[in-house]
Amino acid sequence: MNRSARKEPIFHTDEDCVLFLSTLAEVPERFGAKIHGYALMPNHFHLMVEVPQGNLSEVMKYIGAAFTQAYNRIHNHDGPLFRGRFRNAVVEDDA
């Protein structure tokens, strides 16, 4: 998961959500990762991502950078959109 800087909303419109999801859609082919689920809240997102190549940091860096660049271009913003490094937890089984 990652949260916006200063806890400000980043998903204002459906178009913002579509922009994030289009960025997310590039991940499987680029990184060999599998997206099992996601949740978008006004000021943060949660992902369930499987990374067989162990490249979670690269995946999250790409998502954050690509979405931020596109978001800033559309909303005429400048600077970081997220507060810093993502948070993660390992999920090993259904329990």
Residue pairs with C-beta under 8 A, 6 or more apart in sequence:
1 44
1 45
1 46
1 47
1 86
1 87
1 88
2 44
2 45
2 60
2 64
2 82
2 83
2 86
2 87
3 43
3 44
3 82
3 83
4 10
4 43
4 44
4 81
4 82
4 83
5 80
5 81
5 82
5 83
6 83
7 43
8 43
9 42
9 43
10 16
10 42
10 43
10 44
10 71
10 81
11 17
11 20
11 40
11 41
11 42
11 43
11 45
15 74
16 71
17 40
19 67
19 70
19 71
19 74
20 40
20 45
20 67
21 38
23 63
23 66
23 67
23 70
24 35
24 38
24 47
24 63
26 62
26 66
27 33
27 35
27 49
27 59
27 62
27 63
28 34
28 35
30 62
31 51
31 53
31 55
31 58
31 59
31 62
32 51
32 52
32 53
32 55
33 49
33 50
33 51
33 52
33 53
33 55
33 56
33 59
34 49
34 50
34 52
35 47
35 48
35 49
36 48
36 49
36 50
37 46
37 47
37 48
38 45
38 46
38 47
38 48
39 45
39 46
47 63
48 91
49 56
49 59
51 59
56 88
60 86
60 88
64 81
64 82
64 86
67 81
68 80
68 81
68 82
71 77
71 81
72 78
72 79
72 81
